[in-house]
Amino acid sequence: MQMRVGWFNVENLFTRYAFATPDAEGLPYDRQVIAVGVTALDRGAGGDGEANVALAGMQRDNTARVILDMQPDVLGVAEVENLEALRIFNQQYLSHYFDRLFVVEGNDGRGIDVGICIRKGFAAKVLGLRTHTHESLEPGRSVEWGVVSDESGPTYLARNALFSRDCLELDVEVNGKVVTFMANHFKSQGKGSRRDALSPDEWRLRQASRVAELAQEAMRAGKLPIVFGDLNVDDQHPQRGQSIAPLLRCGLVDAFANMPPQERWTHFFTIAQDVSRLDYILHAPGLRASASEINRRGISLKCKQYAGERYPTVGYAHNAASDHAGLCAVFAV
């Protein structure tokens, strides 16, 4: 049988609560705090300079278009606030396309997590779920979660955590075989804060090395691992690309290896106006990818590197599906 596997960094999928609506005043407390929808946050011009902007439903509609066009049986996502946000998005924008949704609260200070979704009607039996949020950078030291404050105010911090978000593992039985999905969102390329114990590249290298170990463990156990995620670096970058080398060289196959390197880009960086490959689907050799595609129809019109078709409501600001493209690979299982 065939299995369509997708990956999409949906960019800041947050919940919208009743207390943010004008008619919330006077409602009982449990009605005021209930999540009633989803939105996204972007940076825009405010009265005193830059401020966060809550985006309209059109933007999330374009996010949904990317997913529905890919028609995934299993989808990995990044940058969802929580399971509640994913469930509401699935209801309001995807018409309950998925009926099995998995998110574990991760380590990110902004509250963006990774998740795994399974299509309604897809013959897959869920066997187990594992999180690695508790794994530490330094052996013998545990992760310390909590809130710390400095001159910029309070921030959530997971001190000594190996994974910036999580490596979320899901074992699924498909056609008598056990497929292990591993959803990841590695350390960003941005300059590390003074609280960070390691440079971004070294941190990402340790994350990639650990996920490579997990993939190899799965293969030794007779499972078929699929690692999908925003690895936050282009493997063709002359220096930073080496930070994910352990994962690319651990025996997994790149589902997009058949494409020329310059055509594998998945991310548009607005500030620099450039594109790069940040997103990957890597799979066990026992799985054969018969097709692969990158959906860029939701990318902003600011991206001049893409001249293909876009969704009609994608413009220049605040309505792109994401700053990432969607990825999909078709496997014979």
C-alpha positions, 0 to 999 in steps of 0.5 A, a space after each residue: 500500500 501507499 503512504 503519503 508523508 508530509 511535513 510543514 512548519 505552519 509558522 506560529 499557530 496559536 490559539 485565540 481565546 474568548 477574552 480577546 473578543 469584545 463581548 467576553 466581558 461579563 461572561 463566566 470565567 470558564 467561558 472567558 478563557 476558552 480557546 475559540 479559534 486559531 491565529 498567528 503572530 507576526 511582527 508589524 508596525 505599531 504605534 511605538 515601533 514594532 509590535 506583534 500583529 494577530 493575523 486574519 483567517 485568510 492566512 490560516 486558510 492558506 496554511 490549510 490549502 497547503 496541507 489539503 493539496 498535499 493530501 498526507 496520510 501522516 503529517 508532521 508539523 512545527 510551531 504549533 502552540 499546543 494540542 488544543 491549537 492543532 485540534 481547533 485548526 483541524 476542525 475550523 480549517 481542515 474539516 476534521 481531515 485528521 482524527 489522530 493528533 499528537 503534541 507533547 509540550 516542548 522546551 521552546 520559550 515561545 511555546 511552539 511545539 512539534 506534532 504528528 497527525 494521522 488522516 481520518 480513515 488511514 489504516 494505521 494502528 498507533 503503538 506508542 508515543 515517546 518524548 525526549 524533552 527531558 534529555 539533557 545537554 550535559 550527562 548527569 545533569 537534569 533539565 530545569 524548567 521555569 521562568 527567569 527574569 532579566 532586564 528584558 523581563 520574564 521568559 520561560 526557560 528550559 535550562 540544560 535541555 538537549 532539544 530546543 522543542 522535542 524529538 517526538 516519536 510515534 510508532 505506527 503499524 502500517 500494513 504489518 510493518 512498524 513505522 517510527 515517525 520522529 518529528 523535530 525542530 532543531 536549534 535556529 541559526 540565530 545568535 544564541 543568547 547569553 543563557 545558552 550553554 553552546 553555540 547554535 551550530 554545536 547545539 544543533 550538532 548534538 541534536 542531530 547526533 542524538 536523533 541519528 542514534 534514535 533512528 539507528 536504534 529503531 532500525 536495529 529493532 526492526 522498525 522503519 524510521 522516518 525523520 521529518 522536521 525543520 532542521 534549521 540549516 541548509 545541508 549545502 551551507 559550507 560551514 553550518 551544513 556540517 551541524 546536521 551531518 550525523 543525521 544525514 550520514 546515519 543510514 537514512 535516505 533523503 526523500 528529495 535526493 532526486 532533486 538538484 540541490 538548488 531546487 530543494 529550498 523550503 524556506 523564504 527569509 524575508 529580511 535577507 530576501 533569500 531562500 534555503 533548505 531547512 526542512 527534510 524528510 529522511 527515511 529508512 532504506 527499507 522504505 522506497 519513496 516513489 514520488 516527492 514534492 515541495 508545495 510553495 504555492 503558499 509562499 509570500 509574493 515577496 519571494 522572487 525566487 519562486 515564479 510558480 503558481 500561488 493561491 489567489 489570496 497569497 499576497 505580500 504581507 500577513 497572508 502567506 501560508 507560512 515562511 516555509 513550504 510544505 513537503 510530501 513524499 509517497 512511500 510503498 509500505 
